[in-house]
Each structure stands twice: as structure tokens, then as C-alpha cells.
Amino acid sequence: MSHIKRIITTVTAQFNELVDQVENHQAITESALRKFRADIREAKTQARLLEKESQQALLNKEKALKDVETWTQRAKKYANEDRDKALECVKRLKLCEKEVALWGERSQEINKSLSSLKNQLHRVESQYQELRSKQRNYTCREYAAKLKSSAAASNCIDEDCIQDVFDRWDRKIIKNEIDGELDFSKVDNLSIEIEQEQERIDLEATLDDLVTDEKK
């Protein structure tokens, strides 16, 4: 129980101190939050154990009450028949009554501890959620600041210089693409000759048209 009560003061103090000392704030806050989660899990485990113990104490009390009733009936039965046996039944009856009182007190103690533990858990979980929310908020602010810084840095770069890099990059890619498309080992000489002949015919036709226009 004392371990749980120290969570809020101890972890919070470590949280604030380490944030001031370490540059990697996100990592250290995550480490502190992991400690919180571990303590919360441990507290919840203890709470479940106390709940089971409380249930068992109630069962034991109920059993003792039944035993009281059983020994009461037996004492009454043997009261007139066998005095010594009846007295022994009364003796067992008183022992059962003590067990009833004992388990009743134990149940109250357990429930008191369980209530206190749950209250502490509620406080710790609330503070955990608050710190978690702060971490997310500061993380968002930090990334936003980094984006602004990156944007500002990019504005300081010579855009013409960057464009020149892209242009040279584009020319290199185009050259590689052309080199990949050309296969000089499979050049069709006949096709080249036919294309050259067609080109000459077209040129002569154009020349004839020019001469004809000049005569007119």
C-alpha cells in the first residue's frame, strides 16, 4: 500500500527532474509513463488479490455461521440426554462464534485496504492520463516546430540551383532511356537505304516546285 502512495510524489519528481536534464524529452517522458503503467498494473493486481481474499473471508464467515447453527442444535439435542456431550457441543459452538467474529474483522480490514487502494489507483490513473496528454501535446508542438524549421530552411536554398540539379537529372534519365531503346547490333541497313531514297525523292520534288514557281 505504501508503495502505491509513493507513486504520485516520487514518479512526478523524477519526471520533472529528468525532463530538465535530458535533451531527448520524448524518450524520457515515455520511460516515466512506462513506470506509471507498471505501477498501475501492479496495483490492479493487488486489488484483484484483495477482492479474492475478501470473497474468501466472507465464505469462511458464512461457513462459521453455519457451524454455529449446527453446534447449537446439537447442544440442545444432547442437553437432556448426555450432559458432557452437550457441553462439548457448546465448546465447539463458542469456537465457531470466535471464527465468525475473526472472519468478520478480517473482511472489514480487507475491504478498508481495498477501498484505500482503489482511491489511490484512481488518483494515479488520473495523473497518468494528464501526463500522457501533456506528452502528446508537446510531441505535436515539437513536430510542428520542426516542420516550420524545415520549411524555413528550404526557403533559404537557391531555387535556380535546385532546378539546375533537376534539369541535369532529367537529361541523364532521358539519355539512359534512349540508350536502352537503341540496339545498334540490330540495325536494318535496307530500311535505312529506303528511307534515304524516299528523303531524296521528297527533296527533289520540293526543289522542282521551287523552280516551277520561279519560272512563273
Secondary structure as a PSIPRED ss2 file (coil, helix, strand):
# PSIPRED VFORMAT (PSIPRED V4.0)

   1 M C   1.000  0.000  0.000
   2 S H   0.000  1.000  0.000
   3 H H   0.000  1.000  0.000
   4 I H   0.000  1.000  0.000
   5 K H   0.000  1.000  0.000
   6 R H   0.000  1.000  0.000
   7 I H   0.000  1.000  0.000
   8 I H   0.000  1.000  0.000
   9 T H   0.000  1.000  0.000
  10 T H   0.000  1.000  0.000
  11 V H   0.000  1.000  0.000
  12 T H   0.000  1.000  0.000
  13 A H   0.000  1.000  0.000
  14 Q H   0.000  1.000  0.000
  15 F H   0.000  1.000  0.000
  16 N H   0.000  1.000  0.000
  17 E H   0.000  1.000  0.000
  18 L H   0.000  1.000  0.000
  19 V H   0.000  1.000  0.000
  20 D H   0.000  1.000  0.000
  21 Q H   0.000  1.000  0.000
  22 V C   1.000  0.000  0.000
  23 E C   1.000  0.000  0.000
  24 N C   1.000  0.000  0.000
  25 H H   0.000  1.000  0.000
  26 Q H   0.000  1.000  0.000
  27 A H   0.000  1.000  0.000
  28 I H   0.000  1.000  0.000
  29 T H   0.000  1.000  0.000
  30 E H   0.000  1.000  0.000
  31 S H   0.000  1.000  0.000
  32 A H   0.000  1.000  0.000
  33 L H   0.000  1.000  0.000
  34 R H   0.000  1.000  0.000
  35 K H   0.000  1.000  0.000
  36 F H   0.000  1.000  0.000
  37 R H   0.000  1.000  0.000
  38 A H   0.000  1.000  0.000
  39 D H   0.000  1.000  0.000
  40 I H   0.000  1.000  0.000
  41 R H   0.000  1.000  0.000
  42 E H   0.000  1.000  0.000
  43 A H   0.000  1.000  0.000
  44 K H   0.000  1.000  0.000
  45 T H   0.000  1.000  0.000
  46 Q H   0.000  1.000  0.000
  47 A H   0.000  1.000  0.000
  48 R H   0.000  1.000  0.000
  49 L H   0.000  1.000  0.000
  50 L H   0.000  1.000  0.000
  51 E H   0.000  1.000  0.000
  52 K H   0.000  1.000  0.000
  53 E H   0.000  1.000  0.000
  54 S H   0.000  1.000  0.000
  55 Q H   0.000  1.000  0.000
  56 Q H   0.000  1.000  0.000
  57 A H   0.000  1.000  0.000
  58 L H   0.000  1.000  0.000
  59 L H   0.000  1.000  0.000
  60 N H   0.000  1.000  0.000
  61 K H   0.000  1.000  0.000
  62 E H   0.000  1.000  0.000
  63 K H   0.000  1.000  0.000
  64 A H   0.000  1.000  0.000
  65 L H   0.000  1.000  0.000
  66 K H   0.000  1.000  0.000
  67 D H   0.000  1.000  0.000
  68 V H   0.000  1.000  0.000
  69 E H   0.000  1.000  0.000
  70 T H   0.000  1.000  0.000
  71 W H   0.000  1.000  0.000
  72 T H   0.000  1.000  0.000
  73 Q H   0.000  1.000  0.000
  74 R H   0.000  1.000  0.000
  75 A H   0.000  1.000  0.000
  76 K H   0.000  1.000  0.000
  77 K H   0.000  1.000  0.000
  78 Y H   0.000  1.000  0.000
  79 A C   1.000  0.000  0.000
  80 N C   1.000  0.000  0.000
  81 E C   1.000  0.000  0.000
  82 D C   1.000  0.000  0.000
  83 R H   0.000  1.000  0.000
  84 D H   0.000  1.000  0.000
  85 K H   0.000  1.000  0.000
  86 A H   0.000  1.000  0.000
  87 L H   0.000  1.000  0.000
  88 E H   0.000  1.000  0.000
  89 C H   0.000  1.000  0.000
  90 V H   0.000  1.000  0.000
  91 K H   0.000  1.000  0.000
  92 R H   0.000  1.000  0.000
  93 L H   0.000  1.000  0.000
  94 K H   0.000  1.000  0.000
  95 L H   0.000  1.000  0.000
  96 C H   0.000  1.000  0.000
  97 E H   0.000  1.000  0.000
  98 K H   0.000  1.000  0.000
  99 E H   0.000  1.000  0.000
 100 V H   0.000  1.000  0.000
 101 A H   0.000  1.000  0.000
 102 L H   0.000  1.000  0.000
 103 W H   0.000  1.000  0.000
 104 G H   0.000  1.000  0.000
 105 E H   0.000  1.000  0.000
 106 R H   0.000  1.000  0.000
 107 S H   0.000  1.000  0.000
 108 Q H   0.000  1.000  0.000
 109 E H   0.000  1.000  0.000
 110 I H   0.000  1.000  0.000
 111 N H   0.000  1.000  0.000
 112 K H   0.000  1.000  0.000
 113 S H   0.000  1.000  0.000
 114 L H   0.000  1.000  0.000
 115 S H   0.000  1.000  0.000
 116 S H   0.000  1.000  0.000
 117 L H   0.000  1.000  0.000
 118 K H   0.000  1.000  0.000
 119 N H   0.000  1.000  0.000
 120 Q H   0.000  1.000  0.000
 121 L H   0.000  1.000  0.000
 122 H H   0.000  1.000  0.000
 123 R H   0.000  1.000  0.000
 124 V H   0.000  1.000  0.000
 125 E H   0.000  1.000  0.000
 126 S H   0.000  1.000  0.000
 127 Q H   0.000  1.000  0.000
 128 Y H   0.000  1.000  0.000
 129 Q H   0.000  1.000  0.000
 130 E H   0.000  1.000  0.000
 131 L H   0.000  1.000  0.000
 132 R H   0.000  1.000  0.000
 133 S H   0.000  1.000  0.000
 134 K H   0.000  1.000  0.000
 135 Q H   0.000  1.000  0.000
 136 R H   0.000  1.000  0.000
 137 N H   0.000  1.000  0.000
 138 Y H   0.000  1.000  0.000
 139 T H   0.000  1.000  0.000
 140 C H   0.000  1.000  0.000
 141 R H   0.000  1.000  0.000
 142 E H   0.000  1.000  0.000
 143 Y H   0.000  1.000  0.000
 144 A H   0.000  1.000  0.000
 145 A H   0.000  1.000  0.000
 146 K H   0.000  1.000  0.000
 147 L H   0.000  1.000  0.000
 148 K H   0.000  1.000  0.000
 149 S H   0.000  1.000  0.000
 150 S H   0.000  1.000  0.000
 151 A H   0.000  1.000  0.000
 152 A H   0.000  1.000  0.000
 153 A H   0.000  1.000  0.000
 154 S H   0.000  1.000  0.000
 155 N H   0.000  1.000  0.000
 156 C C   1.000  0.000  0.000
 157 I C   1.000  0.000  0.000
 158 D C   1.000  0.000  0.000
 159 E H   0.000  1.000  0.000
 160 D H   0.000  1.000  0.000
 161 C H   0.000  1.000  0.000
 162 I H   0.000  1.000  0.000
 163 Q H   0.000  1.000  0.000
 164 D H   0.000  1.000  0.000
 165 V H   0.000  1.000  0.000
 166 F H   0.000  1.000  0.000
 167 D H   0.000  1.000  0.000
 168 R H   0.000  1.000  0.000
 169 W H   0.000  1.000  0.000
 170 D H   0.000  1.000  0.000
 171 R H   0.000  1.000  0.000
 172 K H   0.000  1.000  0.000
 173 I H   0.000  1.000  0.000
 174 I H   0.000  1.000  0.000
 175 K H   0.000  1.000  0.000
 176 N H   0.000  1.000  0.000
 177 E H   0.000  1.000  0.000
 178 I H   0.000  1.000  0.000
 179 D H   0.000  1.000  0.000
 180 G H   0.000  1.000  0.000
 181 E H   0.000  1.000  0.000
 182 L C   1.000  0.000  0.000
 183 D C   1.000  0.000  0.000
 184 F H   0.000  1.000  0.000
 185 S H   0.000  1.000  0.000
 186 K H   0.000  1.000  0.000
 187 V C   1.000  0.000  0.000
 188 D C   1.000  0.000  0.000
 189 N H   0.000  1.000  0.000
 190 L H   0.000  1.000  0.000
 191 S H   0.000  1.000  0.000
 192 I H   0.000  1.000  0.000
 193 E H   0.000  1.000  0.000
 194 I H   0.000  1.000  0.000
 195 E H   0.000  1.000  0.000
 196 Q H   0.000  1.000  0.000
 197 E H   0.000  1.000  0.000
 198 Q H   0.000  1.000  0.000
 199 E H   0.000  1.000  0.000
 200 R H   0.000  1.000  0.000
 201 I H   0.000  1.000  0.000
 202 D H   0.000  1.000  0.000
 203 L H   0.000  1.000  0.000
 204 E H   0.000  1.000  0.000
 205 A H   0.000  1.000  0.000
 206 T H   0.000  1.000  0.000
 207 L H   0.000  1.000  0.000
 208 D H   0.000  1.000  0.000
 209 D H   0.000  1.000  0.000
 210 L H   0.000  1.000  0.000
 211 V H   0.000  1.000  0.000
 212 T H   0.000  1.000  0.000
 213 D H   0.000  1.000  0.000
 214 E H   0.000  1.000  0.000
 215 K H   0.000  1.000  0.000
 216 K C   1.000  0.000  0.000
